[in-house]
Amino acid sequence: MQLKSEKSICIIGAGQAGICAARRCYEAGFKDITIFEQSNMIGGLWNYSDKLDVHSSIYDKLLKAEIFEEKTVAIIGAGLTGLDICEQVSKYADKVYLLYKEIDVLPYEFPQNVIKLTQPNDAKNTNLYLANGDKLTDLDTVIYCTGYKFDFPFLDPNIIKVKVNGKLVSPLFEHVAHRDYLDSFFIIGLPCLGIATHIIEHQVSFAISLINGEATGFTKEDVDKWEEKRIKELFDNNESLRHFHYFHHPLSFSQWEYYKRLSNYTNIPNYCPPVYEKIWFHLLGNVQKTPCEYRKYQYKILNDEEFEAEPWNS
Ligand SMILES: Cc1cc2nc3c(=O)[nH]c(=O)nc-3n(C[C@H](O)[C@H](O)[C@H](O)COP(=O)(O)OP(=O)(O)OC[C@H]3O[C@@H](n4cnc5c(N)ncnc54)[C@H](O)[C@@H]3O)c2cc1C
């Protein structure tokens, strides 16, 4: 039998997930670790440079909102990204149209130059045709904040399939391990709307446990039926299949339960003190109340239970 430290590890991508995987594998005793990175730098989305043709989550640097000075801008989509960009663009633009399917349910106070409208059905040149028959013809810029799809063009589609229009990666167990290559094939970081660093850390620990044959607490049937069970869970909660990898519904798929489950499989203590959850809900509450203000807080962890949120001057 191959000793665990003799197994070779191949990591594709040196973003947050790849770097974490490399570090934890090294700490776990693996000696032969190779990372393939297509660009000439590490860091992935968090490593933004003007020269890179990537979408970065570090909006402050990416989005030089001053370029929208005195412009009329349409933002399509009012998820976290759309709201975030709306907040920044509205500081400079003359007028911002925020277009969203369920615009009436957005309970926020927006700046006066933000006009909420329903979603577009069609676009031609710089004109947008809205679902209610209206037409926008005075636009300088249209920004699409309509989400993204998973895609693994470098993997054989017989091994990994992306279903539901880019939203469901199959076949996996617990969003991370390949059902048929449980101890040797992992996709780290798929779940959305959670704490990315935490998801990655827990998934990498689980993957290492599986590689080492040390993971416990589930059966082959659990693995084989996991995707089916998750689909049923979404169905039972009237949720769209598009949310397969989302920590979306607080009851059906909570990130906190997910961290606990992965920790239980690995027997590694789940370091997720209650204060994390409290900060998360404080932040979400602020996003929902005042999407244009929530960035104004910085959080200080006092102990496992308590934190302070203070306005900061950025
Ligand atoms: C718009 C947006 C906003 C986000 N905002 C936040 C946020 O505020 N907070 C948060 O925690 N998370 C946020 N995220 C989630 C973000 O995806 C994670 O924080 C984190 O960057 C993901 O790390 P990763 O390593 O999985 O992917 P990435 O950071 O994208 O790294 C992937 C790496 O793999 C490389 N690569 C890709 N394909 C290949 C290949 N075939 N061969 C070799 N190398 C390859 C890429 O060059 C890249 O370096 C956001 C994501 C998006 C898209």
The ligand as an SDF file (V2000), in Angstrom:
LIG
                    3D

 53 58  0  0  0  0  0  0  0  0999 V2000
  -17.5130   39.1150   -8.3300 C   0  0  0  0  0  0  0  0  0  0  0  0
  -17.0500   38.2870   -7.1510 C   0  0  0  0  0  0  0  0  0  0  0  0
  -17.0270   38.8470   -5.8970 C   0  0  0  0  0  0  0  0  0  0  0  0
  -16.5860   38.0890   -4.8070 C   0  0  0  0  0  0  0  0  0  0  0  0
  -16.5450   38.6870   -3.5770 N   0  0  0  0  0  0  0  0  0  0  0  0
  -16.1050   37.9760   -2.5050 C   0  0  0  0  0  0  0  0  0  0  0  0
  -16.0320   38.5940   -1.2310 C   0  0  0  0  0  0  0  0  0  0  0  0
  -16.3320   39.7690   -1.0850 O   0  0  0  0  0  0  0  0  0  0  0  0
  -15.6230   37.8340   -0.1760 N   0  0  0  0  0  0  0  0  0  0  0  0
  -15.2640   36.5350   -0.3370 C   0  0  0  0  0  0  0  0  0  0  0  0
  -14.8870   35.9080    0.6330 O   0  0  0  0  0  0  0  0  0  0  0  0
  -15.3250   35.9560   -1.5390 N   0  0  0  0  0  0  0  0  0  0  0  0
  -15.7290   36.6400   -2.6140 C   0  0  0  0  0  0  0  0  0  0  0  0
  -15.8040   36.0600   -3.8370 N   0  0  0  0  0  0  0  0  0  0  0  0
  -15.5060   34.6770   -3.9240 C   0  0  0  0  0  0  0  0  0  0  0  0
  -14.1220   34.4330   -4.4330 C   0  0  0  0  0  0  0  0  0  0  0  0
  -14.3760   33.6150   -5.5090 O   0  0  0  0  0  0  0  0  0  0  0  0
  -13.2310   33.7950   -3.3600 C   0  0  0  0  0  0  0  0  0  0  0  0
  -13.0100   34.7440   -2.3520 O   0  0  0  0  0  0  0  0  0  0  0  0
  -11.8620   33.3270   -3.8230 C   0  0  0  0  0  0  0  0  0  0  0  0
  -11.1940   34.3140   -4.5570 O   0  0  0  0  0  0  0  0  0  0  0  0
  -11.9740   32.0880   -4.6280 C   0  0  0  0  0  0  0  0  0  0  0  0
  -10.6920   31.5090   -4.6770 O   0  0  0  0  0  0  0  0  0  0  0  0
  -10.3560   30.4000   -5.7110 P   0  0  0  0  0  0  0  0  0  0  0  0
   -8.9570   29.9880   -5.4420 O   0  0  0  0  0  0  0  0  0  0  0  0
  -11.4090   29.3640   -5.7100 O   0  0  0  0  0  0  0  0  0  0  0  0
  -10.5030   31.0920   -7.1490 O   0  0  0  0  0  0  0  0  0  0  0  0
   -9.6290   32.2570   -7.8030 P   0  0  0  0  0  0  0  0  0  0  0  0
   -9.2590   33.2900   -6.8380 O   0  0  0  0  0  0  0  0  0  0  0  0
  -10.3990   32.6410   -9.0310 O   0  0  0  0  0  0  0  0  0  0  0  0
   -8.2940   31.4960   -8.2810 O   0  0  0  0  0  0  0  0  0  0  0  0
   -8.2870   30.5360   -9.3050 C   0  0  0  0  0  0  0  0  0  0  0  0
   -6.8670   30.4650   -9.8650 C   0  0  0  0  0  0  0  0  0  0  0  0
   -6.7990   29.3680  -10.7580 O   0  0  0  0  0  0  0  0  0  0  0  0
   -6.1210   29.7360  -11.9370 C   0  0  0  0  0  0  0  0  0  0  0  0
   -6.5980   28.8470  -12.9880 N   0  0  0  0  0  0  0  0  0  0  0  0
   -7.8430   28.7570  -13.4880 C   0  0  0  0  0  0  0  0  0  0  0  0
   -7.9100   27.7890  -14.4320 N   0  0  0  0  0  0  0  0  0  0  0  0
   -6.6710   27.2670  -14.5170 C   0  0  0  0  0  0  0  0  0  0  0  0
   -6.1160   26.2290  -15.3070 C   0  0  0  0  0  0  0  0  0  0  0  0
   -6.8490   25.5470  -16.1990 N   0  0  0  0  0  0  0  0  0  0  0  0
   -4.7970   25.9380  -15.1430 N   0  0  0  0  0  0  0  0  0  0  0  0
   -4.0610   26.6140  -14.2380 C   0  0  0  0  0  0  0  0  0  0  0  0
   -4.5380   27.6050  -13.4610 N   0  0  0  0  0  0  0  0  0  0  0  0
   -5.8330   27.9340  -13.5930 C   0  0  0  0  0  0  0  0  0  0  0  0
   -6.4750   31.1950  -12.1190 C   0  0  0  0  0  0  0  0  0  0  0  0
   -5.5290   31.8670  -12.9030 O   0  0  0  0  0  0  0  0  0  0  0  0
   -6.4700   31.7020  -10.6640 C   0  0  0  0  0  0  0  0  0  0  0  0
   -5.2050   32.1380  -10.2530 O   0  0  0  0  0  0  0  0  0  0  0  0
  -16.1930   36.7750   -4.9560 C   0  0  0  0  0  0  0  0  0  0  0  0
  -16.2230   36.2310   -6.2450 C   0  0  0  0  0  0  0  0  0  0  0  0
  -16.6350   36.9700   -7.3280 C   0  0  0  0  0  0  0  0  0  0  0  0
  -16.6410   36.3680   -8.7040 C   0  0  0  0  0  0  0  0  0  0  0  0
  1  2  1  0
  2  3  1  0
  2 52  2  0
  3  4  2  0
  4  5  1  0
  4 50  1  0
  5  6  2  0
  6  7  1  0
  6 13  1  0
  7  8  2  0
  7  9  1  0
  9 10  1  0
 10 11  2  0
 10 12  1  0
 12 13  2  0
 13 14  1  0
 14 15  1  0
 14 50  1  0
 15 16  1  0
 16 17  1  0
 16 18  1  0
 18 19  1  0
 18 20  1  0
 20 21  1  0
 20 22  1  0
 22 23  1  0
 23 24  1  0
 24 25  2  0
 24 26  1  0
 24 27  1  0
 27 28  1  0
 28 29  2  0
 28 30  1  0
 28 31  1  0
 31 32  1  0
 32 33  1  0
 33 34  1  0
 33 48  1  0
 34 35  1  0
 35 36  1  0
 35 46  1  0
 36 37  1  0
 36 45  1  0
 37 38  2  0
 38 39  1  0
 39 40  1  0
 39 45  2  0
 40 41  1  0
 40 42  2  0
 42 43  1  0
 43 44  2  0
 44 45  1  0
 46 47  1  0
 46 48  1  0
 48 49  1  0
 50 51  2  0
 51 52  1  0
 52 53  1  0
M  END
$$$$
